[in-house]
Amino acid sequence: MNENEEVVNSYFSLLDKHLDNLVNGTEGTMLELNQIAALLNLSHKKLITIVRISLGNHPCHFYDQKILEKAKQLLIESDWPVAKIALRLTYDPSNFSKFFKKYTGETPGAFRGKYRTDTKINLKKAKSSP
């Protein structure tokens, strides 16, 4: 594994851990990109360069994607209200809904409702199969 791959893997590992800590309440603020770079012993500019060269996008793109993954997981697996999910991910609830819709095309509530409806249909099909 080369140095860039190690940096990218460390970046994603740190994002996952940070988002888990936000959700479980052990951290209360979203890290800024310059803080993440410092935790990785890199300059802000160096982190951006490595991630862009390695993956073709700015680190913030992947940060947003990780936030969306975590939000989707919580919407599917928890009964937390959307507002609680937003706050745990350090968003104002209305801004979180806009953020979520911008990337997914639907509101968090619609996403949750669709997923749960699809799951119920699939469960009914499974039960009615011979």
C-alpha positions in Angstrom: 0.0 0.0 0.0 1.5 3.4 -1.0 1.4 6.5 1.1 -1.6 8.0 -0.7 -3.7 4.8 -0.1 -2.8 4.9 3.5 -3.9 8.5 3.8 -7.2 7.8 2.1 -7.8 4.7 4.2 -7.0 6.7 7.4 -9.3 9.5 6.2 -12.3 7.2 5.7 -11.6 5.4 9.0 -11.5 8.7 10.9 -14.7 9.8 9.2 -16.5 6.6 10.2 -15.3 6.7 13.8 -16.2 10.4 14.1 -19.7 9.9 12.7 -20.2 7.0 15.1 -19.1 9.2 18.0 -21.5 11.9 17.0 -24.4 9.4 16.8 -23.6 7.8 20.2 -23.1 11.3 21.8 -19.4 11.0 22.7 -18.6 13.9 20.4 -20.9 16.9 19.9 -19.4 18.9 17.0 -18.7 18.1 13.4 -15.0 18.2 12.6 -13.8 20.7 10.0 -11.6 19.4 7.2 -8.6 21.3 8.6 -9.1 19.5 11.9 -9.3 16.1 10.2 -6.1 16.9 8.2 -4.4 17.9 11.5 -5.5 14.6 13.1 -3.9 12.8 10.1 -0.7 14.9 10.5 -1.2 16.5 7.2 -1.9 20.1 6.0 -5.3 20.9 4.8 -4.0 21.4 1.3 -2.1 18.1 1.3 -5.2 16.1 2.3 -7.2 17.7 -0.5 -4.5 17.0 -3.0 -4.1 13.3 -2.0 -7.8 12.6 -1.9 -8.4 14.4 -5.3 -5.5 12.5 -7.0 -6.5 9.2 -5.5 -10.3 9.4 -5.9 -11.1 12.2 -8.2 -13.1 14.3 -5.8 -12.6 16.8 -3.0 -12.6 15.3 0.6 -15.8 17.2 1.4 -17.6 15.2 -1.3 -16.8 12.0 0.6 -17.5 13.6 4.0 -21.0 14.4 2.7 -21.4 10.9 1.4 -20.4 9.4 4.7 -22.9 11.7 6.5 -25.6 10.5 4.1 -24.7 6.9 4.6 -25.0 7.3 8.4 -28.3 9.3 8.1 -29.8 6.5 5.9 -28.6 3.9 8.3 -30.3 5.7 11.2 -33.5 6.4 9.2 -33.7 2.7 8.4 -32.5 1.0 11.6 -33.8 3.4 14.3 -37.1 4.9 15.4 -35.4 8.2 16.2 -37.3 11.2 14.8 -35.7 12.9 11.8 -35.0 15.9 14.0 -33.0 13.8 16.5 -30.9 12.3 13.7 -30.3 15.7 12.3 -29.1 17.1 15.6 -26.9 14.1 16.3 -25.2 14.8 13.0 -24.9 18.4 14.1 -27.5 19.8 11.6 -30.4 22.1 12.2 -33.4 19.8 11.3 -34.6 22.0 8.4 -31.0 22.3 6.9 -30.6 18.6 7.3 -33.7 17.9 5.3 -32.5 20.2 2.5 -29.1 18.6 2.6 -30.6 15.1 2.4 -33.0 16.0 -0.4 -30.2 17.7 -2.4 -28.3 14.5 -2.6 -31.1 11.9 -2.6 -34.0 13.6 -4.3 -36.3 12.9 -1.4 -36.8 14.1 2.2 -35.6 12.0 5.1 -39.2 11.2 6.1 -40.0 10.1 2.5 -36.9 7.9 2.4 -37.8 6.3 5.7 -41.4 5.7 4.6 -40.3 4.3 1.2 -37.8 1.9 2.8 -40.2 0.7 5.4 -43.0 0.2 2.8 -40.6 -1.7 0.6 -39.5 -3.9 3.5 -43.1 -4.7 4.5 -43.9 -5.7 0.9 -40.8 -7.9 0.7 -41.7 -9.5 4.0 -45.3 -10.2 2.8 -43.9 -11.8 -0.4 -41.5 -14.0 1.6 -44.3 -15.2 3.9 -46.7 -16.0 1.0 -44.0 -17.9 -0.9 -44.2 -21.7 -0.7 
